[in-house]
Amino acid sequence: MSVGAFWWKYGYDIRNTIADGYSYSQGLKKSDFHPKNSTVIYDRNGKEIKKLSQSSSTYTDINDINPGISKGLVAVEDQRFYIHHGVDLYGILRSTVSTVLHRRTEGGSTLTQQLVKNVILQDQSQNLTRKLKEMVIAQQLEKKFTKQQILEFYINDVYMGHGSYGFSAASDYYFSQDQKDLSIDKLAVLVGIPNNPVYY
């Protein structure tokens, strides 16, 4: 298929997807990355009776997050995090080459893209329009927020298995400890989980 034929067939969808990405990203604010609170039922005296939730999350400011978590995530998930602008073309190229030459799937998504996919779009489908929208929003996020803020969002929102969202909730669930007090081996376990929470 020639470039002209490709554009004739898919150009309209691509333009709309890019416009959607820009439009979607304009309204995003910091509070969109705070995990949704559980519904809590109280008695007439204000005493908690029941918390209705299938998940657990505790939002932690970046200044209170164990530095080993940030360093570990960047090392394992996105080594070029501090130099790309939301989308890492080198990572995409590496992933494509690995798939074509070695028939091995490697992730090419940045931490920012993963955040967009899991928190903003909440869409795990593997198609061109979803991926394109994710890339547009990721680049816009990098203009709106600092790298530290994006890391904070990711660390607090990533699914860690067993209904735990974020490293604070996961640390409590798996080790009954505050994430700031974790030893290096426990940090390593947690940093490995986002790659495949169900498997690990």
Phi, psi and omega per residue, in radians:
M1 nan 2.268 3.132
S2 -1.322 2.889 3.134
V3 -1.074 -0.732 3.137
G4 -1.076 -0.772 3.131
A5 -1.152 -0.690 3.113
F6 -1.070 -0.807 -3.116
W7 -1.162 -0.666 3.104
W8 -1.056 -0.678 -3.076
K9 -1.400 -0.724 -2.992
Y10 -2.007 -0.122 -3.036
G11 -0.981 -0.768 -3.122
Y12 -1.063 -0.809 3.129
D13 -1.109 -0.700 -3.127
I14 -1.131 -0.811 3.118
R15 -1.041 -0.784 3.138
N16 -1.116 -0.691 -3.137
T17 -1.139 -0.749 3.117
I18 -1.110 -0.768 3.115
A19 -1.083 -0.716 3.092
D20 -1.049 -0.754 -3.138
G21 -1.054 -0.798 3.111
Y22 -1.105 -0.787 -3.116
S23 -1.090 -0.783 -3.121
Y24 -1.082 -0.714 -3.043
S25 -1.292 -0.396 -3.095
Q26 -1.081 -0.635 -3.072
G27 -1.555 -0.009 -3.078
L28 -1.245 2.418 3.092
K29 -2.401 2.934 -3.054
K30 -0.965 -0.678 -3.092
S31 -1.125 -0.346 3.106
D32 -1.154 -0.293 -3.097
F33 -1.772 0.059 3.054
H34 -1.477 2.241 -3.139
P35 -0.976 2.527 -3.133
K36 -1.192 2.399 -3.126
N37 -1.298 2.659 3.065
S38 -1.240 2.748 2.990
T39 -1.443 2.209 -3.108
V40 -2.027 2.296 3.110
I41 -1.816 2.235 -3.134
Y42 -1.998 2.689 3.001
D43 -1.438 3.135 -3.048
R44 -1.173 -0.240 3.114
N45 -1.680 0.077 3.116
G46 1.507 0.143 3.126
K47 -1.496 2.339 -3.124
E48 -1.171 2.225 3.107
I49 -1.706 -0.844 -3.041
K50 -2.676 2.454 3.030
K51 -1.889 2.100 -3.121
L52 -1.660 1.791 -3.110
S53 -2.769 2.447 3.056
Q54 -1.702 -0.056 -3.057
S55 -2.426 2.910 -3.134
S56 -2.245 2.370 3.077
S57 -2.681 2.559 3.069
T58 -2.398 2.030 -3.094
Y59 -1.378 2.252 -3.101
T60 -2.165 2.273 3.102
D61 -1.122 2.572 -3.106
I62 -0.978 -0.573 -3.139
N63 -1.219 -0.304 3.140
D64 -1.824 0.069 -3.133
I65 -1.548 2.369 3.104
N66 -0.949 2.143 -3.108
P67 -1.024 -0.431 3.107
G68 -1.109 -0.499 3.125
I69 -1.195 -0.869 -3.139
S70 -1.057 -0.836 -3.121
K71 -1.091 -0.757 -3.129
G72 -1.117 -0.778 -3.134
L73 -1.084 -0.782 3.139
V74 -1.114 -0.730 -3.127
A75 -1.134 -0.671 -3.043
V76 -1.583 -0.722 -2.984
E77 -1.714 -0.531 -2.959
D78 -2.815 1.343 -3.045
Q79 -1.094 -0.411 -3.119
R80 -1.732 0.315 -3.062
F81 -0.893 -0.753 -3.040
Y82 -1.415 -0.089 -3.132
I83 -2.036 -0.267 3.101
H84 -1.581 3.027 -3.100
H85 -2.027 0.711 3.105
G86 1.872 -0.583 3.105
V87 -2.226 2.300 -3.109
D88 -1.907 1.733 -3.102
L89 -1.067 -0.609 3.082
Y90 -1.067 -0.755 3.137
G91 -1.119 -0.686 3.117
I92 -1.150 -0.769 3.124
L93 -1.092 -0.788 3.117
R94 -1.038 -0.760 -3.140
S95 -1.114 -0.742 3.140
T96 -1.126 -0.804 3.129
V97 -1.073 -0.745 3.135
S98 -1.080 -0.707 -3.137
T99 -1.183 -0.796 -3.079
V100 -1.253 -0.853 -3.043
L101 -1.419 -0.688 -3.020
H102 -1.921 -0.017 -3.101
R103 0.898 0.667 -3.133
R104 -2.159 2.245 -3.121
T105 -1.492 2.164 3.054
E106 -2.164 2.492 3.126
G107 -1.249 2.396 3.066
G108 -1.961 0.019 -3.092
S109 -1.392 2.502 3.068
T110 -1.454 2.962 3.047
L111 -1.022 -0.665 -3.138
T112 -1.126 -0.761 3.107
Q113 -1.116 -0.706 3.118
Q114 -1.096 -0.690 3.105
L115 -1.076 -0.789 3.125
V116 -1.078 -0.831 -3.092
K117 -1.070 -0.795 -3.001
N118 -1.486 -0.570 -3.041
V119 -1.812 -0.755 -3.052
I120 -1.512 -0.991 -3.106
L121 -1.406 -0.543 -3.074
Q122 0.848 0.874 -3.043
D123 -2.409 2.064 -3.118
Q124 -1.737 0.090 -3.087
S125 -1.120 2.637 -3.136
Q126 -1.893 1.444 3.076
N127 -2.473 2.829 -3.020
L128 -1.081 -0.749 -3.074
T129 -1.172 -0.718 3.116
R130 -1.117 -0.748 -3.121
K131 -1.137 -0.724 3.141
L132 -1.130 -0.773 3.105
K133 -1.084 -0.732 3.105
E134 -1.018 -0.754 -3.115
M135 -1.162 -0.713 3.128
V136 -1.109 -0.849 -3.111
I137 -1.119 -0.684 3.130
A138 -1.047 -0.756 3.133
Q139 -1.160 -0.642 3.112
Q140 -1.219 -0.637 3.079
L141 -1.042 -0.708 -3.112
E142 -1.173 -0.391 3.064
K143 -1.428 -0.533 -3.073
K144 -1.468 -0.618 -3.013
F145 -2.178 2.715 3.092
T146 -1.340 2.893 3.079
K147 -1.047 -0.679 -3.139
Q148 -1.126 -0.686 3.106
Q149 -1.149 -0.737 3.141
I150 -1.107 -0.737 3.067
L151 -1.069 -0.745 3.123
E152 -1.032 -0.799 3.135
F153 -1.053 -0.831 -3.088
Y154 -1.080 -0.837 -3.094
I155 -1.072 -0.540 -3.124
N156 -1.565 -0.337 -3.038
D157 -1.905 -0.287 -3.041
V158 -1.149 2.443 3.132
Y159 -1.344 2.267 -3.045
M160 -2.040 0.255 3.123
G161 1.519 2.760 3.086
H162 0.924 0.648 3.092
G163 1.295 0.187 -3.129
S164 -1.697 2.207 3.067
Y165 -1.982 2.171 3.135
G166 1.567 2.775 -3.052
F167 -1.248 -0.533 3.134
S168 -1.150 -0.812 3.123
A169 -1.139 -0.696 -3.124
A170 -1.170 -0.693 3.120
S171 -1.069 -0.729 3.112
D172 -1.181 -0.743 -3.096
Y173 -1.165 -0.877 -3.027
Y174 -1.406 -0.602 -3.000
F175 -2.173 -0.050 -3.073
S176 0.902 0.736 3.140
Q177 -2.395 2.729 2.994
D178 -1.265 2.455 -3.096
Q179 -1.038 -0.449 3.130
K180 -1.199 -0.396 -3.053
D181 -1.716 0.079 -3.059
L182 -1.272 2.482 3.049
S183 -1.352 2.913 -3.054
I184 -1.068 -0.627 -3.134
D185 -1.190 -0.674 3.103
K186 -1.224 -0.654 3.065
L187 -1.060 -0.728 -3.134
A188 -1.078 -0.698 3.110
V189 -1.072 -0.845 -3.102
L190 -1.136 -0.725 -3.124
V191 -1.105 -0.517 3.131
G192 -1.334 -0.390 -3.023
I193 -1.133 -0.760 -3.065
P194 -1.000 -0.440 3.136
N195 -1.033 -0.640 3.119
N196 -2.848 1.383 -3.036
P197 -0.988 -0.674 -3.105
V198 -1.169 -0.773 -3.125
Y199 -1.182 -0.871 -3.050
Y200 -1.307 nan nan
